Amino acid sequence: MRTYVGHQQAVSAEDFVELALGTPVELWLGPEGETDEERAARLDAARDILAHPEYRNLPDDVARIAAEVIEAYAPELFNVVPLARPAGRRRTSRKGAAA
């Protein structure tokens, strides 16, 4: 079975992510062993992309994709339950007064 995003075929998971986001993943994560100068240039390019109207929803899209992946492959990470506080312990403010 073939997977397409728009008119482009996604052959690997990296292709799918790049086509879904419209930018290469390396732009956001950086390659291993990059220099400080390369990192500064990469982050500058990333800022330019985020400033473009076409990508104004990119941070929200990335968060949504990440949540969908977590939900699909590690749903137990979304099973958050509040922990009970031990009896007799109260929160204190910065000045040490009991809240």
VEXDOLO-138913 format. One line per field, with one value per atom (N, C-alpha, C): residue in three letters; atom name; z, y, x. Coordinates in Angstrom, 2 decimals, decimal comma, padded with zeros to 5 digits. Layout:
type ALA_...;
atom CA_...;
pz Z_...;
py Y_...;
px X_...;
// end
This chain:
type MET_MET_MET_ARG_ARG_ARG_THR_THR_THR_TYR_TYR_TYR_VAL_VAL_VAL_GLY_GLY_GLY_HIS_HIS_HIS_GLN_GLN_GLN_GLN_GLN_GLN_ALA_ALA_ALA_VAL_VAL_VAL_SER_SER_SER_ALA_ALA_ALA_GLU_GLU_GLU_ASP_ASP_ASP_PHE_PHE_PHE_VAL_VAL_VAL_GLU_GLU_GLU_LEU_LEU_LEU_ALA_ALA_ALA_LEU_LEU_LEU_GLY_GLY_GLY_THR_THR_THR_PRO_PRO_PRO_VAL_VAL_VAL_GLU_GLU_GLU_LEU_LEU_LEU_TRP_TRP_TRP_LEU_LEU_LEU_GLY_GLY_GLY_PRO_PRO_PRO_GLU_GLU_GLU_GLY_GLY_GLY_GLU_GLU_GLU_THR_THR_THR_ASP_ASP_ASP_GLU_GLU_GLU_GLU_GLU_GLU_ARG_ARG_ARG_ALA_ALA_ALA_ALA_ALA_ALA_ARG_ARG_ARG_LEU_LEU_LEU_ASP_ASP_ASP_ALA_ALA_ALA_ALA_ALA_ALA_ARG_ARG_ARG_ASP_ASP_ASP_ILE_ILE_ILE_LEU_LEU_LEU_ALA_ALA_ALA_HIS_HIS_HIS_PRO_PRO_PRO_GLU_GLU_GLU_TYR_TYR_TYR_ARG_ARG_ARG_ASN_ASN_ASN_LEU_LEU_LEU_PRO_PRO_PRO_ASP_ASP_ASP_ASP_ASP_ASP_VAL_VAL_VAL_ALA_ALA_ALA_ARG_ARG_ARG_ILE_ILE_ILE_ALA_ALA_ALA_ALA_ALA_ALA_GLU_GLU_GLU_VAL_VAL_VAL_ILE_ILE_ILE_GLU_GLU_GLU_ALA_ALA_ALA_TYR_TYR_TYR_ALA_ALA_ALA_PRO_PRO_PRO_GLU_GLU_GLU_LEU_LEU_LEU_PHE_PHE_PHE_ASN_ASN_ASN_VAL_VAL_VAL_VAL_VAL_VAL_PRO_PRO_PRO_LEU_LEU_LEU_ALA_ALA_ALA_ARG_ARG_ARG_PRO_PRO_PRO_ALA_ALA_ALA_GLY_GLY_GLY_ARG_ARG_ARG_ARG_ARG_ARG_ARG_ARG_ARG_THR_THR_THR_SER_SER_SER_ARG_ARG_ARG_LYS_LYS_LYS_GLY_GLY_GLY_ALA_ALA_ALA_ALA_ALA_ALA_ALA_ALA_ALA;
atom N_CA_C_N_CA_C_N_CA_C_N_CA_C_N_CA_C_N_CA_C_N_CA_C_N_CA_C_N_CA_C_N_CA_C_N_CA_C_N_CA_C_N_CA_C_N_CA_C_N_CA_C_N_CA_C_N_CA_C_N_CA_C_N_CA_C_N_CA_C_N_CA_C_N_CA_C_N_CA_C_N_CA_C_N_CA_C_N_CA_C_N_CA_C_N_CA_C_N_CA_C_N_CA_C_N_CA_C_N_CA_C_N_CA_C_N_CA_C_N_CA_C_N_CA_C_N_CA_C_N_CA_C_N_CA_C_N_CA_C_N_CA_C_N_CA_C_N_CA_C_N_CA_C_N_CA_C_N_CA_C_N_CA_C_N_CA_C_N_CA_C_N_CA_C_N_CA_C_N_CA_C_N_CA_C_N_CA_C_N_CA_C_N_CA_C_N_CA_C_N_CA_C_N_CA_C_N_CA_C_N_CA_C_N_CA_C_N_CA_C_N_CA_C_N_CA_C_N_CA_C_N_CA_C_N_CA_C_N_CA_C_N_CA_C_N_CA_C_N_CA_C_N_CA_C_N_CA_C_N_CA_C_N_CA_C_N_CA_C_N_CA_C_N_CA_C_N_CA_C_N_CA_C_N_CA_C_N_CA_C_N_CA_C_N_CA_C_N_CA_C_N_CA_C_N_CA_C_N_CA_C_N_CA_C_N_CA_C_N_CA_C_N_CA_C_N_CA_C_N_CA_C_N_CA_C_N_CA_C_N_CA_C_N_CA_C;
pz 000,00_000,00_000,00_-000,73_-000,81_-000,04_000,55_001,32_000,63_000,42_-000,22_000,69_000,66_001,30_000,18_-000,15_-001,35_-002,55_-003,39_-004,57_-004,40_-003,19_-002,94_-002,18_-002,60_-001,92_-000,73_000,41_001,61_001,69_001,54_001,53_002,94_003,77_005,12_006,11_007,38_008,43_008,35_008,05_007,93_006,77_005,65_004,51_004,90_005,61_006,00_006,88_007,87_008,77_008,00_007,13_006,36_005,45_004,79_003,92_004,71_005,86_006,69_007,24_007,64_008,21_007,15_006,03_004,99_005,17_006,13_006,37_006,80_006,56_007,02_008,55_009,13_010,58_011,11_010,33_010,76_011,01_010,33_010,54_011,99_012,59_013,95_015,00_014,68_015,66_015,52_014,33_014,09_013,92_013,07_012,90_014,06_014,27_015,34_015,00_015,97_015,80_015,11_015,03_014,37_015,21_014,55_015,23_015,74_016,60_017,10_015,95_014,98_013,83_012,98_012,76_012,00_012,75_014,05_014,86_014,78_014,87_014,79_013,43_012,35_011,01_010,88_011,43_011,36_012,11_013,30_014,10_013,46_012,81_012,10_010,95_010,21_009,13_009,69_010,82_011,43_011,85_012,40_012,78_011,55_010,45_009,22_008,73_008,82_008,39_009,27_010,57_011,49_011,31_010,81_010,59_009,32_008,43_007,18_007,45_006,85_007,12_006,81_005,84_005,47_006,62_007,50_008,59_009,96_010,01_011,31_012,23_011,67_012,50_012,75_012,30_012,42_013,86_014,83_016,21_016,69_016,37_016,76_016,03_014,75_013,97_014,54_014,91_015,47_016,79_017,64_018,92_018,70_017,71_017,41_016,91_016,00_015,46_016,57_017,43_018,53_019,46_019,77_020,63_019,98_018,66_017,96_017,96_017,79_017,80_019,19_020,22_021,59_021,88_021,48_021,73_021,01_019,81_019,03_019,54_019,96_020,28_021,77_022,56_024,01_024,76_024,60_025,19_026,71_027,36_028,82_029,29_028,40_028,78_029,01_028,43_028,63_029,85_030,50_031,69_032,91_033,07_034,16_035,29_036,48_037,64_038,72_039,44_040,51_041,65_042,23_043,37_044,65_045,58_046,86_047,71_048,42_049,34_050,67_051,31_052,63_053,62_054,53_055,52_056,39_056,75_057,65_056,96_055,69_054,97_054,24_054,43_053,77_052,93_051,87_051,03_051,76_051,53_052,13_051,04_051,34_050,37_050,41_049,59_049,55_050,87_051,63_052,90_054,05_053,74_054,76_055,48_055,16_055,81_055,20_056,02_055,54_054,66_053,58_052,66_053,03;
py -001,17_000,00_001,24_002,24_003,47_004,57_005,44_006,56_007,85_008,72_010,00_011,13_012,20_013,45_014,46_014,91_015,73_014,87_015,33_014,56_013,85_013,90_013,31_011,99_011,00_009,72_009,76_009,26_009,15_007,71_007,52_006,19_005,76_006,73_006,42_007,30_006,99_007,81_009,25_009,41_010,74_011,51_010,82_011,46_011,92_011,06_011,39_012,64_012,68_013,83_015,09_015,00_016,17_016,66_015,74_016,13_016,67_016,09_016,56_017,96_018,22_019,53_020,56_020,10_021,02_021,51_020,98_021,33_020,08_020,04_018,87_018,87_017,69_017,54_018,09_017,90_018,37_019,87_020,61_022,06_022,37_021,57_021,84_021,14_019,94_019,17_019,35_019,65_019,81_018,48_018,46_017,21_017,00_015,77_015,46_016,06_016,66_017,20_018,56_019,27_020,57_021,57_022,51_023,53_024,62_025,49_026,62_027,53_027,71_028,55_027,93_026,62_025,92_025,97_025,82_025,88_027,26_028,31_029,67_029,90_029,44_029,60_028,82_027,58_026,75_027,40_027,89_028,53_029,82_030,55_031,76_031,41_030,35_029,90_029,45_028,76_028,30_029,48_030,53_031,73_032,39_032,44_033,01_032,21_030,90_030,05_030,28_030,32_030,52_031,89_032,86_034,20_034,27_033,29_033,29_032,89_033,62_033,31_031,87_031,26_029,88_028,90_029,23_028,34_028,83_029,74_030,30_029,24_028,16_027,10_025,95_026,06_024,95_024,48_025,37_024,87_024,07_024,53_023,79_022,46_022,46_021,21_020,19_020,66_019,76_019,18_020,02_019,54_018,51_018,76_017,82_016,50_016,56_015,33_014,55_015,24_014,56_013,89_014,58_014,00_012,78_012,84_011,70_010,50_010,75_009,66_009,03_009,87_009,35_008,54_009,08_008,38_007,03_006,97_005,74_004,71_005,17_004,23_004,12_005,05_004,99_005,63_005,10_005,75_005,85_004,98_005,05_006,37_007,07_008,37_009,42_009,21_010,15_009,78_008,67_008,26_008,96_010,22_011,02_011,04_010,70_010,72_011,58_012,35_013,17_012,28_012,65_011,92_012,52_011,67_012,14_012,66_013,74_014,27_013,54_013,28_012,65_013,56_012,97_013,75_014,54_015,75_016,57_017,46_017,26_018,11_019,19_020,41_021,53_022,28_022,89_023,71_025,00_025,49_026,76_027,74_029,00_030,04_030,26_031,17_031,45_031,95_032,64_033,19_032,20_030,99_029,97_029,89_030,76_030,71_029,59_028,89_027,79_028,34_027,62_028,05_027,40;
px 000,84_000,00_000,89_000,51_001,28_000,56_001,37_000,82_001,21_000,23_000,47_000,02_000,78_000,39_000,35_-000,85_-001,00_-000,69_000,22_000,60_001,94_002,50_003,81_003,67_004,45_004,43_005,37_004,89_005,71_006,21_007,52_008,10_008,49_008,90_009,35_008,59_008,77_008,15_008,66_009,96_010,53_009,90_009,66_008,99_007,59_006,87_005,51_005,48_006,36_006,40_006,76_007,77_008,19_007,07_006,38_005,28_004,09_003,83_002,71_002,97_004,21_004,54_004,90_005,40_005,83_007,26_007,96_009,36_010,10_011,41_012,18_012,30_012,23_012,32_013,65_014,73_016,04_016,08_015,20_015,16_014,80_013,96_013,49_014,33_014,84_015,60_017,10_017,55_018,98_019,67_020,70_021,45_022,41_022,78_023,72_025,08_025,72_027,06_027,12_025,99_026,03_026,82_027,46_028,24_027,31_027,83_027,05_026,62_027,50_027,18_026,08_026,15_025,10_023,77_023,83_022,60_021,97_022,77_022,25_021,59_022,21_021,64_020,35_020,32_019,12_017,97_018,24_017,18_016,70_017,60_017,21_016,25_016,58_015,70_014,35_014,36_013,11_012,24_012,86_012,10_011,47_012,22_011,68_010,47_010,57_009,45_008,23_008,43_007,29_006,65_007,41_006,87_006,02_006,18_005,44_003,98_003,02_001,59_001,19_001,84_001,50_001,74_002,68_003,06_002,60_001,66_001,26_000,66_000,12_-000,48_000,48_001,72_002,67_002,87_003,08_003,24_002,04_000,83_-000,37_-000,46_-000,09_-000,12_000,87_002,06_003,06_002,57_001,98_001,46_000,35_-000,52_-001,61_-001,05_-000,09_000,51_001,20_001,93_002,61_001,60_000,51_-000,51_-001,16_-001,40_-001,99_-001,05_000,24_001,22_001,29_001,33_001,37_000,11_-001,04_-002,29_-002,33_-001,75_-001,78_-000,77_000,42_001,49_001,82_001,37_001,63_000,47_-000,74_-001,90_-001,83_-001,05_-000,96_-000,34_000,37_000,94_-000,14_-001,32_-002,43_-003,29_-003,01_-003,76_-003,17_-003,51_-002,98_-004,00_-003,54_-004,42_-003,76_-004,57_-003,98_-003,50_-002,39_-001,86_-002,41_-002,77_-003,29_-002,14_-002,38_-001,37_-001,50_-000,38_-000,44_-001,17_-001,92_-002,66_-001,70_-002,10_-001,31_-000,30_-000,08_000,87_000,09_000,52_-000,15_000,87_000,37_001,23_001,56_002,75_003,14_003,48_003,31_003,65_005,16_005,63_007,07_007,62_006,78_007,25_007,12_006,65_006,58_005,24_004,29_002,98_002,16_001,41_000,58_-000,53_-000,82_-001,88_-003,19;
// end
